[in-house]
Amino acid sequence: MSDTYNVGSVEASTKKPADKKLLKLIVASSIGNALEWFDLIVYAFFASTISKLFFPTDNETLSLMLALFAFAMSYLIRPIGAIVIGGYADKVGRKAAMLLTIWLMMAGTFLIAVMPTYETIGLLAPLGILLARLLQGFSAGGEFGSATAMLVEHYPERKGFISSFMFASQGLSGLLGAGFGLLLTTTLTTGQLESWGWRIPFFFGLLIGPVGLYIRRHIEETTEFTESKEEKIPLIELFANNKLGILFNIGAMILSTSVTYSIIFMPTYATKYLGLSNSIGYGGTLISYTVLMFLTPFVGILSDRIGRTRLMIGAGVLFFLTVWPAFFILSTQPTLIMLASVLFWLSVLKSMYFGGLPALMSEMFPTRVRATGMALSYNISTTLFGSFTPFLLVWSISASGDQLAPSYYLLFTSFVSLLALFGIRRHFKIN
């Protein structure tokens, strides 16, 4: 009786530290990604206000375009960050790279939060915002590859589940960002919002940084990385032996990226083209991010059990078959309930698709080029099919006069990603 009790006590005591270690690793790895996406979403939501304060011109449209130009520039520098920081992670270590990225993110967020407006310091104001976005973009370029490599190498037997938190954290960031957007736009006057209200989310994001920094300092480097003895330059080895992995990873990412930025665009779509209020647009987005945050880890578990490409292909096919009908119904019945229903369905399919995606990406690269390979392919896809998605959606609707134009773009991206997934199954034999 006592022996049984002692054995149970030992098992319980060993399980608790293991659970704590797992939780700390998940928080340490995903908090940087969450901060990155929070700042991105907040900047996009408050782009109109930022344009007036930092990029003032006689033409409001031109001011907004200048603010969005600063937004887009952060994406153009991401592949450079992927190469530099990803290579650093593959040569020096995942932990060192993760500490570097969070320092850079904090610096960029701090600059935006405290930057005086154009009225106060003139041309230095927009240049400061541009510098801040470049710092954030460079940091974000290396964050995903380094943090995902850290997760999957610590728990290779549960890589689908543990790496899914890289994308689940995006749901949390979106939830917080949309929440701030809804709260501030409904409780503050336009004058208060432009004077100080828009800075609140950035100061909130700045508070997250030190927590992430502290936790990241107290995690261990992965055994898989420390035992890897190759000394080649990661970038050279990556392009010499892993070009197909980069290509297929970019292809698999396209659908996930285009849907993510389409969801970010939905508040604008709801107000500009459907005639709904700002609060309805933000409210619908809140539902979407809630689904992504809670459902994605369960999909990660499922991908460990039944296979990643099998699950993703099923989600991709469902997406291809239902995205046009969803937009058609929404355009004919533009109500809060219908917007929420469409966003709920798109978010369920997105979770089904990208819950196992980080693990799938990691499986196509060997240890010594894993961070660089994932970072580069992730950020090329994000730059090409993320930063330009809102612009393409606005242009396609304006050029065609068809409110269903966003669905045609998403049909195209789902088709390309399905082709990539079939290619991955054939060449890499990953189920």
N, C-alpha and C positions, 0 to 999 in steps of 0.2 A: 504493500500500500504506500509506504513512505518512498520506496524506490520509484514508483510510478509518479508520485507527486513531484519528486526531485527532477525526473526526466522532463516532465511537463514544464517545470519552472525554468530549466535550462533552455528548453526550446523557446519559451516565451521571452526570456531575457535576450536570447540571440536574435529573435525576430524583431524586437523593438529597435535595437541599433540599426539593423538592416533597413527597416522601414524609414527611420529617421535619415539615414544616409541617402536613400532613394529620394525622399522628399526634398532634402537639401540640394541634391544634384539637379532635380527637375526645376526647382526655383532658381538656382544659380544659372542654369543654362537658358531658361526661358525668359527671365526677367529683362535681359538685354533686348531680346526680340520684342518683348511686350512694350518696352520703352520706345524702341524705334518706331513701332507701328502706332503707338499713342501719339507721338509727336507728328507723324505723317498725317494721321487722320485729323488731328486738331488743326494743323496748318491748312489742310484742304477745306475743312468746314469753315474756317475763319479767313479764307483767302480774300473775300470781298472786303472785309474790315482791314486786313493787312495791306491790301492794295491802296486804300485811301490814305493810310497813315505813313507808308513807306515808299510808295510808288505813285505819288499824286501827279496827275496830268489833267488837261482840260477835257480829256476823253475817258470816261469811266471804263469803257471796254479795254482801252489801251492799258490803263492802270492795272486792271485785272489780269491782262495778258502778261504784263511785266512781273506781277506777283507769281503767276503760274510758271513763268520762265525760270524764276529762281527755284520753284518747286521741281521743275523738270531737270534742271542742272544737277540736282543732287542725285538723279538717276544716271545721268551720263557719266558721273565719276564712280558709280558703284562697281563696274567691272574692274576699275583700277584698284579700288579697295579690296576687291575679291582676290586679285592677283597678289597684292602686297601683303595683306593681313592673312589671307589663306596660305600663302607660302610661308609666312612667319609661323603660323600654327603647325604646318607640316614639318618645319625645320626645328623650331624651338619648343613648341608644345601648345596644346589646346588651351590650357589654363592661362598662359602668358598672353595669348591672342585675345582671350575673352576679357582679361583685365584691361588691355589696351582699348578694345572697342567701347567698353562702357565709359572709360575716361573721355574718349572722343565724343561720345553721345552726350555726356553731361556738359562738355564744353560748348557744343552746338546749341543745346537746349538753354543753357545759361545766357548765351549771347542773344537769343531771340527774346527771352523773358525780360531782359534788362535794357535792350536796345532803345535808345532815344529815337523819336520819330523824325521824319524828314523836316518837319517844321522847326525842330530843335537843332539838329546838326547837319542838315542839308544832305548832300550826296553821300556822305558817310553812312547814312541810315540804310538805304537800299544795298549798299556794298556790304554792310555788316550782316544784313539778313542773308545775302548771297553767300558770304563766308560761312555763316552758321549752317546753312543748308548743305554746303559742300562738305563741311566736317561731318555732319550727320550722314550724308550719303556715302562718304569714304568709310566711315565706321560700319554702317549697315552692310556695306559690300563684303566685309569679312565676318560679320556676326553669325549669319546662318550656318555657314560651313563649319566654323570652329565649334560652335555650341552643339550642333547636331552630331558632329564627330565625337565630341565628349560624351554625349548621351549614349549613342549606339555602341561605343567601345567599352563603356562601363557595364552595360547590360545587353550583350549581343543576343541572349536568348529571349529578350523581350523588346527588341529594338522597335517594333511597330508601335507598341504601347508607349514606351518612354519618349520616343522621338515625336510622337503625335502632339506632345505639349508645345512644341515649337510653333505649331499652327493653332492649337487651342488658345495659346496666349494671345494670338492675334484677335481672337474673338473677345477676350477680356479687354484688350486695348480698344477695340471698336466699341464695346459696350460703354467703357468709361468715356471715350471721346464723344460718342453720340449723346451720352448722358450730360456731359458738360455743354454740348451744343444746345440740347433741349432746355436745360436749366437756365443757362445764361441768356438765351434769346427770348425766353418767356418771362424772366424776372427782372431783367435790366432794360433800361431805356437805351436807345441808339447812342446817345451821348455817353452814358456810363460804359456801354460795351466798348466804344471806341477809345474812351479815356483810359480805362484800366481793366475792364472786365475780360477782354480777350487774353490778357496776360496770365490769368488765374490758372488755366490748364497747363501752361508751360512751367509755372512754378510748382504745380503739383507733380508734373513729370520729373522736375529737377529733384524733388524729395525722394523719388524712387531710386535714383542713381546710387546714392551712398549705401543704401540697403543692399542693392545688387553687388556693389563693389566689396562690401564686407563679406557677403556670403561666398563670392567667387574666390576670395583670398583663402578660404578655408575648405576648398575642395581639393581632391587629389588628382594628379595627372593619370591618364589611363595606362594600364599595364600594356595593352596592345600597342600603344604608341611608343612607350619607353623600350619595349623589346624589339621594335622594328629597327634594323641596323643599316638599312640602305642610306647612302650618303649623297645620292644624286640631287640636283636642284629640282625641286618639286615641279616647277612650271615646265621645264624641259622634258622631264619624264612624263608629265601629264599629256603634252601634245605629241610626244613620240609614241606613246603606247595606249592612250585612252581617249583618242579623238571621238570614237563612236559613243563612248559613255557620255561625253559632253553633249553631243548632238541629240541623243535620245533623252537625256535629262531635260534639255531645253524644250524638246517637243512635249514631254510629259507635263512640264510646268505650265505650258501655254494656257490650257483650260483653267487650271486653278487660278492663275494670275488674272486672266481676263474676267473671271467671275468675281474675284475679290474687288477689283477696281470698278466693276459694274455696280456692285453693291454700294461702294463708296459714292458712286455717281447717282444712286437712286433718289436721295433727297432733292437733288437738282432736277432730275427727271420728273419727280412727282410734282414739284412746284411749277416748273417752267412749261412742261408739256401736258400735264394732267390737270393742272389748275388746283392742286391741293395745297394746303397750308404748310409752312415750314415745320410746325410741330408734328403734323401727320407724317411728313417725310422722315423726320428724326425718329418718331415713334416706331415706324415700320422698320427702320434700320436697327433699332434696339432689339427687336424680335430676332432679326437675322443674326446679330452677333451673339445673342444668348444661345441660339441653337449651335452655332459654331463652337462656342466655348465648352458646352456640356457634352455634345454628341461626339466630337472629334476623338477624345481618348478611347471611347468605346469602339469606334471604328478602328483605331490603332490596335486594340486587342483582337478584334475580328481579323485584321490583316495578318496577325501572327498565327492565327489558327487556320484560315482557309486560303491564304495567299494574297499578295498585294495586287498584282496585275489583274487577277480574276475579279477582285472586288472593284477595282478602278475602272475596268472595262465595262462592267455592269452599270456603274454610276454614269460613265460617259455616254453609254447608249441611251439610258433613260433621259439624260440631259438633252441629248440630240433630238429625241423624240418629243420632248415636252416643252422646250424653251419657247418655241414660237407660239404654241397654244396659250402658254402662260401670259406672254406679252399681249397677245390678241385679246384675251379675256380682260386683262387689266386696262387696256386702252378703251374697251367698250363699256367697262364698269369701273371707273376711277374712284373708288371709295377706300376708306381706311381698311376695312375688312379685306377687300380684294388685294390691296397693296401688301398687307400683312401676310395674306395667304400665299401670294406669289413669292415674296421674300422668304417665307418659311420653307416653301418647297425647294427653291433654289439653294437655300442654305443647307437643307438636309442632303441634297445631292452633292453639294460642294464638300460637306463633311465626309460623305461616303467616298468621295474621290480623293481628297487630300489627307485623310487620316493616316494612310499608310505610305504617303508619298515621300516624306523625309527618309524613312527606312529604305524604301526602294532606291532612292538616289544614292544612299550610302553604300548599297550593295554593288553598285557598278564601278566603284573605285577601290583600289588597294589602299592600305593604311597610310603610306607615305605621301599619297597625293589626294587623300580623301577630302580634307578641308578645302584645298585649292579647287579641286574638281567640282565639289558641290557648290562652293561659293561662286565660282565663275559661271557655271551653267544656270544657277538660280538667279543671279543678277543680270545676266544677259536676257533671260526670259522676262524678268521683272521690268527691265529698262525698255525693251521693245514692245511688250504686250501689257505693261502696267501703266507706266507714266503717260503713254499716249492714248490709253483707252478712253478717258473722259473726253479728250479732244476729238477722237475719232467718232465717238457716239454723238456728240453735238454736231459735228460736221455731217455725218451720215443722215441725221434727221433733217438738218437744214437743207442739204443737197437734194434729198429725195422727197421731202415733205411727208415722210412715212414715219409714224410713231413706233412702228414695229422694227425699224432699222437696227436697234441694238440687238434684237434677237438674231438677225442675219449674221452679225459679227460673231455672236456667241456660237451659232451653228458652225461657222467656219473654224473657230478655235477648238471646239469639241471634236470636229472631224480630224484636225491635224493631230491632236493629242491621242486620239484613238489609234491612228496610224503608228504613232511613236510607241504606244503600249504594245501593239502587236509586234513591232520590231524588237522591243525589249524581250518579249517572250521567246522570240525566235533566236536572237543572237546571244542573249545572256542566260536563257533557260530559267528565268525567274517566274514563278507562278504567283 
